[in-house]
């Protein structure tokens, strides 16, 4: 029997050379990076300029094809960039949603004219948001009510409300999914649009204040926003296909993130506290967190391999997202247990992280929805009962109004869900 060879996870010579190049560039330019103010926030304009410098150095969206302004490199090079940014303790690009989710949608589904936005996305000149979630839809993206009506001249009028939209108060543009045909099943009557946000007539952005006083999320209202015919992304009625591209990249970006630094910081915190380091319960909890975060790291490698082979991340990326949130939440909880009241000092990284991780529970789909998706599509388990299959959206809403008490709509189960800003 031939012994199996160990897996070599060190950099290849090529990767080591690339890492050295990235590290050298950051060593030369890190002083140009913005720093947080007294309130712990980065100035948006300074952050945009920093993204432009990163783009000039070839460190933004390195996996995008060269013809669209990227470097045409593999996902592993993007991971190396993320690791080196963390090592240098400088922020990454401001437009992570535009770069990681909106950009791929434009690359995969956009026309040549729509792809003209890509250079500005890279440089930070344009900031983009994704407008999916709605108050009445929850995690059911296909259950949205925002509607787009085609007018006689071929343009579209959009009316409705979106919520939990990250960074909308800074956004110039966004991709928005709206219902364009209520007479077909809900997944089929959707269309994706490229919409203006900043300064656009018919668009109102209201920031949502969070527990720490920040306002990362927003609700966005559309009151007859007019967009031209060429604002349709991926073709009328094909919105669900485009949305899946966005959601899979979102779950990949959350589940394959650089979470090793969180584990290293946690180990360092506990090692520096003699009482905590000798506490059997603390050590047991640390071991459990470490096992989850290490498993997550290698799951991330598997997903990156799939992308490297030209495949769009599948539903299994959702399980990595679930593990990311749960393990990170436990890591922050353990840190606060060790620190005690000191962990709640203003702008403590552990207190801030513990409060902020809660928002990730809905980003990319709630845990219950993602577990359903993995069970059905990956494990082949029997699907959840669905009352909406093959039913026209208009008829579905009528049934809900008839059956819901006191005129309130009741949710309809579905397995094809995903919540996102």
ABEGO torsion letter per residue (X at the ends): XBBBBBBBABBBAAAAAAAAAAAAAAAAAAAABBBBBAAGBBBAAAAAAAAAAAAAAGABGAABBAAAGBAGBBAAAAAAAAAAAAAAGBBBBABAAAAAAAAAAAAAABBAAAAAAAAAAAAGABBBBBBABBAAAEABAAABABBBBBBAAGBBBBBEBBBGBBGAAABABBBBBBBABAABBAAAABBBBBBBABGBBGBBBBBBBBAAGBBABBBBBBBGBBBBAAABBGEBGAAAAAAAAAAAAAAAAAAABBAAAAAAAAAAAAAABAAAAABAAAAAAAAAAAAAAAAAAAAAAAAAAAAAAGBBBBAAAAAAAAAAAAAAAAAAAAAAAAAEAAAABBGBAAAAAAAAAAAAAABGEBAAAAAAAAAAAAAGBBBBBBAABGBBAAAAAAAAAAABBGGBBBBBBBABBBBBX
